[in-house]
Amino acid sequence: MGNDRDLPDALNPDFLALGLGGTNMMAMLWSVAMGRSAVGVEMRGDPAPGAGWNIAADTYHQLGLVDQMMLERYGEERLPRRGDGRIFRLAECFHSPGAVSGTIAVEEVIDCYIDFEDEELKVAGNLEYNEFIDDRWQNGTPHRVVSALPAAKIPEAPDPRLIRTDVAEILQDTFPFQVSAAELLTLMRRYLEELAKMDLAEGLEEPRVRLFSTHRAITAADGGGFSDAPDGRKRIRVEALQELDFRGYFVHVRRPGSKIIDIGVPELFMVAQGPESTDAEQLGYRAEPVVLDHGDGRGPVPATADFVATLFSMYAQGRFRYRISTELDEDNDEYWTRQMLIGHENDPEVGWIMVQVPEFMTFDPVAKGMVSADTDDSSPRYFAAYQQLLKEFFLDRAEELLELPKKVVKRINTFYGPKLVTITMRAGTDAQVAPNGVVAGETFGNGHFINGGNSVTGMTGHSSRVLRYWQQRDAGETPEEAIRVLADGIKEDTESWIRVSEKEFAEAPQHHFNEECFREIAAARNHRRHLVTLDLSDWNRLLVHAGRLHTAPLPPPADEHPATRGLGWTRAQAQAESVLIPESVNVG
């Protein structure tokens, strides 16, 4: 909702959110609950379809505290309503005992759509199964340890007293909920939209919320969106955007005929736009790779890994399955890789799988004999062979993770992937980028997604630091004092996420490796990454591979290691499955 019509420039809000992901929307909610005005700017109209998240109980308790604070400050008459006239409570829509979760859009929950069994609906599903599989070899032979954690207790009601402030403690606990990231983000967006709509309809001179969707700060190429006010604080100007699918890529240009909007000088602004933020770049911010020493002779190296991501139409139930396993290269050197599965209660179409690629693997069609050495690596023929290798690699690992025969896995419908995704831990030195501005969320830095840090650190940790900012201001502290505490808190939360994530980048000891081995590993990584990687616009387009909906419950992890059951990737299989694509086949 771009509600810039008939609004004056120089809005000068108390809080300005640049980017409307979980971090900034929660920060906006805290700001409004504290009696401040909040403006949000986002270049995408609605949250894009994305991954599933494991959600800590703290998020539920925080939503309940927002509901409580809003009611106490504004009274029932100034709060949004749901379809049946009830107050729109965020925590109640997220989770309500007795309500049903599953293949549900958030609008059905807000509008109180009742299904044919007269059941009330909710957004979050219960996380019932936490399964951990250690398939790392011992003494040169396959070895398996399977463990299952009991499901976390599902809260009966939100309780602000149970909100924790230690991000590391939250990340190392068991999560009770699973949710579609897009549905949770849309829930917060719809609440903010309703607040904005109510206040504009009443003609208030200072609405609590204003949202500028499909907008962004003016880019540096067009003069920049940030300028210095006389006191050194930043003034922000934004432009309306039109999104185009331009020759296979999504691009954004200024909407023809639109005007530049002067937001003015906010008391506090926060940039939280993901790892690649042009606004943070304009402000001179740069997050550097985090380096770790694996004790293998290389010394400190960037903490980075490649994964293959796929969304299956399958009934994974309310499940989180994590597996760490051994991969062997042609010299029988050992590498550790991780895989995970995230499902959703009562939803037969959600099976997010992430499979880590071992460092030595290149997906090189030439090396596998699938195309000739003179084939252009930018050609459709080369890319088709690469995609085939990527898919076969993924299917072999998915077979092991899901405990389903490969022929069954191949027939399951997919909505996304297989797609190569790179994760690199990054962090900056200072979250404060202006006298009145900070960076937060994954814009400031990130750990590993596999431990749920992307749903905890920014949305639960960083955003609550904004609540404390306004509490400090109400207690008489100056903006300069409060923003310093805020920036330090953002850094502390991110460092906790990184510290908890370090083990997910640990490698098998390779004390015999020399410089040549390390160069070969780097070359393999660079080769596969230059071919294709995740582009944020990918989330805006479906890539459906038609197949079956797999509704049967997944088998539990077997006691026996996959390699001893005839499963698992071997060098002989890899060589036997190399297929030459004939010149007569049209793959373009």
Backbone hydrogen bonds, N-H to C=O, Kabsch-Sander energy under -0.5 kcal/mol:
donor,donor_aa,acceptor,acceptor_aa,energy
3,N,1,M,-1.2
3,N,211,L,-2.1
4,D,2,G,-1.5
7,L,4,D,-1.4
10,A,262,D,-2.5
11,L,262,D,-0.8
12,N,263,I,-2.7
15,F,37,S,-2.1
16,L,268,L,-2.2
17,A,39,V,-3.2
18,L,16,L,-0.6
18,L,270,M,-2.7
19,G,17,A,-0.8
19,G,41,V,-3.2
21,G,272,A,-0.6
25,M,21,G,-2.3
26,M,22,G,-2.0
27,A,23,T,-1.8
28,M,24,N,-2.4
29,L,25,M,-2.3
30,W,26,M,-2.5
31,S,27,A,-2.1
32,V,28,M,-2.7
33,A,29,L,-2.5
34,M,30,W,-1.3
35,G,32,V,-2.1
36,R,31,S,-2.6
38,A,208,R,-2.7
39,V,15,F,-2.6
40,G,210,R,-2.5
41,V,17,A,-2.7
42,E,212,F,-2.1
53,W,179,V,-3.0
55,I,177,F,-2.9
59,T,56,A,-1.1
60,Y,56,A,-0.8
61,H,57,A,-2.2
62,Q,58,D,-2.5
63,L,59,T,-2.4
64,G,60,Y,-2.0
65,L,61,H,-1.9
66,V,62,Q,-2.4
67,D,63,L,-2.3
68,Q,64,G,-2.2
69,M,65,L,-2.8
70,M,66,V,-2.6
71,L,67,D,-2.1
72,E,68,Q,-2.2
73,R,69,M,-2.1
74,Y,70,M,-2.7
75,G,70,M,-0.5
75,G,71,L,-1.7
78,R,75,G,-1.4
79,L,76,E,-1.6
82,R,86,R,-3.2
83,G,110,I,-2.1
85,G,82,R,-1.9
88,F,80,P,-2.8
89,R,87,I,-1.1
90,L,88,F,-0.5
93,C,89,R,-1.9
94,F,90,L,-2.2
95,H,91,A,-2.8
99,A,96,S,-2.6
100,V,120,E,-3.3
103,T,346,N,-0.7
104,I,102,G,-2.1
108,E,105,A,-1.1
109,V,105,A,-1.1
110,I,106,V,-2.5
111,D,107,E,-2.7
112,C,109,V,-1.1
113,Y,108,E,-2.8
115,D,119,E,-0.9
118,D,115,D,-2.3
122,K,100,V,-2.2
123,V,93,C,-2.2
124,A,94,F,-2.7
125,G,178,Q,-3.3
127,L,176,P,-2.9
128,E,126,N,-0.9
128,E,318,G,-1.6
129,Y,318,G,-2.5
130,N,128,E,-0.5
130,N,149,L,-0.7
131,E,129,Y,-0.6
131,E,320,F,-2.6
132,F,147,S,-3.1
133,I,322,Y,-2.6
134,D,145,V,-2.8
135,D,133,I,-0.7
135,D,324,I,-3.4
138,Q,141,T,-2.4
141,T,138,Q,-1.5
145,V,134,D,-1.7
147,S,132,F,-2.7
149,L,130,N,-2.0
152,A,175,F,-0.5
162,L,159,D,-2.5
163,I,160,P,-1.5
167,V,165,T,-0.9
170,I,166,D,-1.9
171,L,167,V,-2.6
172,Q,168,A,-1.6
173,D,170,I,-1.5
177,F,55,I,-1.8
178,Q,125,G,-2.5
179,V,53,W,-2.2
181,A,51,A,-2.1
184,L,180,S,-2.1
185,L,181,A,-2.4
186,T,182,A,-2.4
187,L,183,E,-2.1
188,M,184,L,-1.7
189,R,185,L,-2.2
190,R,186,T,-2.9
191,Y,187,L,-1.6
192,L,188,M,-2.2
193,E,189,R,-2.6
194,E,190,R,-2.2
195,L,191,Y,-2.0
196,A,192,L,-2.3
197,K,193,E,-2.7
198,M,194,E,-2.6
199,D,195,L,-2.2
200,L,196,A,-2.3
201,A,197,K,-2.3
202,E,198,M,-1.5
203,G,200,L,-1.0
204,L,199,D,-2.1
210,R,38,A,-1.8
212,F,40,G,-3.1
213,S,1,M,-0.7
213,S,211,L,-0.6
214,T,42,E,-0.9
215,H,42,E,-2.3
215,H,212,F,-0.6
216,R,239,E,-1.7
218,I,237,R,-1.8
222,D,219,T,-1.0
223,G,220,A,-1.6
224,G,219,T,-2.9
225,G,218,I,-1.0
227,S,235,R,-2.1
229,A,233,R,-3.5
232,G,229,A,-2.4
235,R,227,S,-3.3
236,I,264,G,-2.1
237,R,225,G,-2.1
238,V,261,I,-2.7
239,E,216,R,-2.9
241,L,214,T,-3.1
242,Q,253,V,-2.8
244,L,251,V,-3.0
246,F,244,L,-1.1
246,F,249,Y,-3.1
247,R,245,D,-0.8
249,Y,246,F,-1.3
251,V,244,L,-2.8
253,V,242,Q,-2.1
255,R,240,A,-2.3
258,S,255,R,-2.2
261,I,238,V,-2.9
262,D,260,I,-0.5
263,I,236,I,-2.1
263,I,261,I,-0.9
264,G,236,I,-0.9
267,E,13,P,-1.5
268,L,14,D,-1.9
269,F,436,N,-2.3
270,M,16,L,-2.4
271,V,438,V,-2.5
272,A,18,L,-2.3
272,A,270,M,-0.6
273,Q,274,G,-0.5
277,S,275,P,-0.9
278,T,276,E,-0.6
281,E,277,S,-1.7
282,Q,278,T,-2.3
283,L,279,D,-1.5
284,G,281,E,-1.7
285,Y,280,A,-2.8
288,E,286,R,-0.5
288,E,427,A,-2.1
290,V,425,M,-2.9
292,L,301,V,-3.0
294,H,292,L,-0.7
294,H,299,G,-0.5
301,V,292,L,-2.7
303,A,290,V,-2.9
304,T,302,P,-1.1
305,A,423,I,-2.4
307,F,421,V,-3.3
308,V,355,V,-2.8
309,A,307,F,-0.5
309,A,419,K,-2.9
310,T,353,I,-2.0
311,L,416,Y,-2.2
312,F,310,T,-0.6
312,F,351,G,-2.2
313,S,413,N,-2.8
314,M,312,F,-1.4
315,Y,550,H,-2.8
316,A,314,M,-1.4
316,A,350,V,-0.7
319,R,317,Q,-2.0
320,F,129,Y,-2.8
321,R,341,L,-2.1
322,Y,131,E,-3.0
322,Y,320,F,-0.5
323,R,339,Q,-2.7
324,I,133,I,-2.4
325,S,337,T,-2.7
326,T,135,D,-1.1
327,E,335,Y,-2.8
329,D,333,D,-1.8
332,N,329,D,-2.3
335,Y,327,E,-2.3
337,T,325,S,-2.3
339,Q,323,R,-2.6
340,M,354,M,-2.3
341,L,321,R,-2.1
342,I,352,W,-2.3
343,G,319,R,-2.2
344,H,317,Q,-0.5
347,D,344,H,-1.9
350,V,314,M,-0.7
350,V,347,D,-1.0
351,G,312,F,-1.0
351,G,349,E,-0.6
352,W,342,I,-2.3
353,I,310,T,-2.7
354,M,340,M,-2.2
355,V,308,V,-2.1
356,Q,338,R,-2.5
357,V,306,D,-2.9
361,M,358,P,-1.7
368,K,364,D,-1.5
369,G,366,V,-1.5
370,M,365,P,-2.7
371,V,365,P,-1.0
375,T,372,S,-1.8
379,S,376,D,-1.9
383,F,379,S,-2.3
384,A,380,P,-2.6
385,A,381,R,-1.8
386,Y,382,Y,-2.3
387,Q,383,F,-2.8
388,Q,384,A,-1.9
389,L,385,A,-2.1
390,L,386,Y,-2.5
391,K,387,Q,-2.6
392,E,388,Q,-2.5
393,F,389,L,-2.4
394,F,390,L,-2.3
395,L,391,K,-2.8
396,D,392,E,-2.1
397,R,393,F,-1.7
398,A,394,F,-2.9
399,E,395,L,-2.2
400,E,396,D,-1.2
401,L,397,R,-2.3
402,L,398,A,-3.0
403,E,399,E,-1.3
404,L,399,E,-0.9
408,V,405,P,-1.0
409,V,405,P,-2.1
410,K,406,K,-2.6
411,R,407,K,-0.6
411,R,408,V,-0.7
412,I,409,V,-1.5
413,N,548,R,-2.8
414,T,545,H,-1.8
415,F,311,L,-2.3
416,Y,311,L,-0.9
419,K,309,A,-1.6
421,V,307,F,-3.6
423,I,305,A,-2.9
425,M,303,A,-2.4
426,R,446,N,-0.9
427,A,288,E,-2.2
428,G,444,F,-0.8
433,V,431,A,-0.6
433,V,437,G,-1.9
434,A,437,G,-1.5
437,G,434,A,-1.3
438,V,269,F,-2.0
439,V,431,A,-2.2
440,A,271,V,-2.6
443,T,440,A,-1.3
444,F,440,A,-0.6
444,F,441,G,-0.8
445,G,441,G,-1.4
446,N,426,R,-2.4
451,N,448,H,-0.8
452,G,449,F,-2.0
453,G,448,H,-0.8
455,S,452,G,-1.3
456,V,452,G,-0.7
457,T,453,G,-2.5
460,T,456,V,-1.6
461,G,456,V,-2.0
462,H,457,T,-2.7
463,S,458,G,-2.1
464,S,460,T,-0.5
465,R,461,G,-1.0
465,R,462,H,-0.6
466,V,462,H,-0.8
466,V,463,S,-1.1
467,L,463,S,-1.2
468,R,464,S,-1.9
469,Y,465,R,-1.7
470,W,466,V,-2.0
471,Q,467,L,-2.0
472,Q,468,R,-2.5
473,R,469,Y,-2.2
474,D,470,W,-2.4
475,A,471,Q,-1.3
476,G,473,R,-1.5
477,E,472,Q,-2.3
482,A,478,T,-2.6
483,I,479,P,-2.6
484,R,480,E,-1.1
485,V,481,E,-1.5
486,L,482,A,-2.1
487,A,483,I,-2.6
488,D,484,R,-2.0
489,G,485,V,-2.1
490,I,486,L,-2.2
491,K,487,A,-2.0
492,E,488,D,-2.2
493,D,489,G,-2.4
494,T,490,I,-2.1
495,E,491,K,-2.5
496,S,492,E,-1.8
497,W,493,D,-2.0
498,I,494,T,-2.6
499,R,495,E,-2.4
500,V,496,S,-2.3
501,S,497,W,-1.5
502,E,498,I,-1.0
502,E,499,R,-0.6
504,E,501,S,-1.8
505,F,502,E,-1.7
506,A,503,K,-1.1
513,F,510,Q,-1.7
518,F,514,N,-2.0
519,R,515,E,-2.1
520,E,516,E,-2.1
521,I,517,C,-2.1
522,A,518,F,-2.3
523,A,519,R,-2.3
524,A,520,E,-2.3
525,R,521,I,-2.3
526,N,522,A,-2.5
527,H,523,A,-2.2
528,R,524,A,-2.0
529,R,525,R,-2.0
530,H,526,N,-1.7
531,L,527,H,-0.6
532,V,528,R,-1.0
538,D,535,D,-2.6
539,W,536,L,-1.2
540,N,537,S,-1.7
541,R,538,D,-1.6
543,L,415,F,-1.8
545,H,414,T,-2.3
546,A,544,V,-0.6
548,R,411,R,-3.7
550,H,313,S,-2.3
550,H,548,R,-0.7
551,T,549,L,-1.0
554,L,315,Y,-0.5
564,T,561,H,-1.1
565,R,562,P,-1.5
566,G,563,A,-0.7
567,L,562,P,-2.6
574,A,570,T,-2.4
575,Q,571,R,-2.2
576,A,572,A,-2.5
577,E,573,Q,-2.3
578,S,575,Q,-1.0
581,I,370,M,-2.1
585,V,582,P,-1.5
587,V,585,V,-0.9
